[in-house]
Amino acid sequence: MICPVGGEPGDLEAVKKLTSQIFRAFWADEFGARVRKSASRPPGAATLCSSLAIAGVRLGMHEDKNPSARTRVVREPHRGVYDRKTAYQILDEGITCHVGFVVDGQPFVIPTGYGRAGDSLYIHGSAASRMLRRIDEGVAVCVTVTLLDGLVLARSIFNHSMNYRSVMILGTAVAVTEAKEKLAALRVLSEHILPGRWAESRQPSEKELKATLVMRLPIEEFSAKVRQGPPIDDEDDYGFPTWAGVIPLEVVPGKPINDPKLDPEREAPAYVRTYSRNRS
C-alpha cells in the first residue's frame, strides 16, 4: 500500500516523517487501544494511513498546481515558490499562524497555533471564539506563517531587508465534528508545537472536547515566498564605508524553568531539554 503524506508520492521517508506527528494520537486513543490488544507491535504506516483516512484526514499529497491569480507573488516574483514540499517545510517549522478574515466589512487578523496533517491545516480554540465561530459559518480566510531567518544590513537604508520564509493559504475551513478526527487533530496540534508532550499529559475530558472547536483548512490555494542571501546594494554604494551583511536569527529555547509546585524529584524529559524548531 502506498500512502503518500507530503514529499513525493510513494516516498516512504516522507510518510514516516509526517505520520510521526499523529502516530501517537492513533496509538493512544480508544481505537489504538483496541489495536494494541490484538497486535504485538505498533501498526505500520499503511495501517496508520488507513485509520486516518477513516477518520476523515486526507493524507495524499495533491499534485502541485500553478498559482492562482490570488496567490501568485507580484512583488519580487522571483521569490515566489509554489511547490508543496517547500511550503510544508515552512509550515512544519513554524509555531504560530495569523488567520485573517472579514466580518461585516471589518478585517481581523488573529494569531493562533496550528498543526498540519497531509494536505490539511488544523486550528483550534474555544467554541465561544468569535474567530472560530465566524469561520465555521463559511467565512473565507487567509492564513499566513512566517519564519524570520535574518536581518539583512545593506549599505543604504533603502536596501535593508530581511531573510524570511513565508506561506499564505486561502480557503474556507470546516469544523471537525467526528470524534476520532477531532482527537487526532488536537494531537497533531500538540505534537506540532511540542513533540512528545501529548503522551505525557492528561488527555482531554469529554467536557473539554465539547468546549473546543477544531477547524480544518484544506491546503489547496497557496503560495510561499522566500528571501535568502546577502544584501543587494546599488552598484555605487558598494564602496560606502559601513558594515554590510546578515545577522542570522533563529528560535533558541532557554533553560527549562520548573513549575514551583512541581515534584522536586521529577526531571524535565528529553523533549523539553532538547527542544528545537529545526525540522530539517
N, C-alpha and C positions, 0 to 999 in steps of 0.2 A: 504493500500500500504506500502510495506517495502522498504525503500531506505537506505541501509547501507552505511555510509560515515565514514570510519575509524572504529576502535574498532571492536567488534564482529558483524557479520551480524545480522541486526534486532535490534541492540542496539539503542534505541531511544535517550538516553542521548548522545551517540556519534554523532548521527545525528544532534542533537541540537547544540552541541559544534562546530562541524566543519562547518555546514552550516551557522552558525552565521558569519563566516569570509566573506561570499559572499552574505549574505541576503540583506544587504543594497544596494549592487550593483544591484540586481534584482529589489528591491523596488524603486530605484532611476532612473533606465533607462526608455527608452520610453515604453518598454513592461510592466514594472511595473506600469508606469503611466496609461496605459490603464486598468490594473487590478484594480487600485485604484478607477477608475471611476465606476466600477461595483461591488466593494466589500466594505463592511463597516469596515473591519478589514484586517490586513496583512494576506497573504496566509500562510498556514501551511507548515510543512516540505515536505509533499507529493507534493504540488503544486510547491514549490521551486525546488525540485529534478527533477520534470518533465521539468521545464523551462530550467534548466541547462543541462539536457540530450539533449533537443532540440538544445541548443547552442553548443553541442559537448563536454561537460565536462563529463568525466567518473567519476562517484561518487562511484560506487560499489567497495568494497574492494576485491582485489584478494585473493584467498586462498594462505597462505604462502607456499613458495617452499623451497626446500633445496638450500643452497648457490651454486652458480656456481663455477667452478674452478677458475674463476677470482675474485670472491667476498669472497671466503672462507678465514677467517683470519688465517694466517700462524704463525706469531709471536704472542706468548701468545694466542693460540687458545681458551682457556677457557674464554677469554674476548669477543669473538665473539657473537653477538646477531643477529638473523635472522628473528624475528617476526616484523610485520608491526607496531603493537601498539607501541613498544619501538622506532622504527625508526621514526615514525611520531611524537611522543612526542618530540624527539630531533629536528626534522625539524621545528616543530611549535614554539619551544622556541628560536631557532636561529634567527639571523638577516641577516647575510651575508653568502654567499656560495663562494666557489672557483671553477671556471669552467676550467678544463684542456682539451686541445685539441692540435692537431699537424697539422702544416701547412708546407708543403714542407720539412718535416723532422725536423722542429724546434718546440719543445714543448712550449706552452704558458699556463700560469695559471693566470686567471683574477678574481679578487674579484668582486662580484656584489650582489645586493639584490635579493630576491626571495619570492615566496609565494606558498602555496600548496592548492590544492582543490582535495579532493578524492585521487586517485592514480596518480595524475599529479603534476609535479613541473613546475612553470612558472618563467621565467626570461625575462627581457626586457631591452631595451636601444635604442639608436639612430639607425635609419635604416641604417646609414652610419658606424656603428660599425663594425670593422674588425672581432671581435669575433662572433657577431651575423650573419654577412653575410656568414662567413665560416661555421658556424653551420647550417645555412639554406641550405647549399649545401650538407648536409648529412654527415658532418664530425662527427665521433664518439666523445663523450665527457665523461669526468669523473668529476662528481660534488661531492664536499665534504662539509660537515658542521661540525664544531667542537665547543663544549661548554667546556670551561675550568672551572672546579669546584674547583680546589685547587692545591697548591704546596705541594708535599709530601717530607718532610725532613727526610731522613734516617740518620743513624749513620755513614755510609760510603758514600763518594761522589758517588761511583759507583751505589749505590742502591737508590739514589734520583729519584723521579718520579713526575708524575702529575696525579691528578684525572680528568677525562675527559669523555665526551660522544661524539661520532662521528658517522657520517653516510657517506657512499660512494654509489653513484648511477652511474651505467654505462648505456650507451644507445645512442640513436640518437634522437635528438629533431626535432620537426616540427614547422613551422611557423603557428601562429594563424591568419587566414585571415577573418573568419566570424565575422561580425561587433559586434554582441551581445556577442560572446565569448571573443572577444578581450577586449571589455569594461569591462566585468565581470572579466577577468583575471587581468586587471590593478587594478580593485577594490580589488581583492584578494591580490595583491602585496602591495597595500596601507594599507589595513586592517591588513595584517600580521605584518607590521612594526609598525603601529600606529593606532590601532583600534579606529574608531570614526572620524578620520580626513577626510575621503573622503566626508562624508555628509556635512561637513562644509567648503569645499573648492570649488573653481570654477572648473567645470567639463571640461574635455579635449575638445578642439575645434577639428573640422574636420582636420584642418591643423596639429595640434599636434598629432592626431591619425595617420595620414599618415606618419609623421616623426618618429613614434615609431614602433619598431619591437618587437613583443612578441613571444617567443618560448615556446612550451610545451614539456616537457620531461616525458614520461611515467615512473613511478617508478615500474620497473619490475625486473631488476637485481640490487640488492642492498645488503648491509650488514651494521651492526652497530658494534661498538667496544666501550666497556665501562670499565673504571678502577675506582673503588671507594675503600675507606678504608685507613687504616694506612700504614706506611712504612713496607716493608718486608726486614729485615736485615739478614745477615748471623748470625748464632747462636753465633759465637764467638764475634760478635760486639755488642750484646745487653748490655754488661757491659761497653761499651765505654762512657766516661764522657762528653756527649754533649746532647743538647736538640733534641728530635725527635718528629715528629707529622705532622699535616696537617695545612696549612694556607688556610682556605676557601676563595674562590674568587667568586664574583657574580657581575652582571651588576646592578649598583645602580645609578639611574638618579639623577642629581643635581637639584638645584632650577631653574625653567624656567627663561630665560632671554628675556625680551620684545624686539621686533624689535624697533629701535629708531624712526621709522615712524609709530608705532602703535598708534591708538587712545588711549589716556591715560585712557579713561573710560572703555575700553574693558579688561575684566579679562580673565586670562587663563582658558580654560574649564577643566572640571574634568578629562578628559582623558589625559590631559597634566600634571595636578598637581599630579595625582596618577599613572603615567606611571610605568609599570613594565613588565619585560620579563618573569616573572614566569607564566607558563601556567598550573600548577598543580591544 
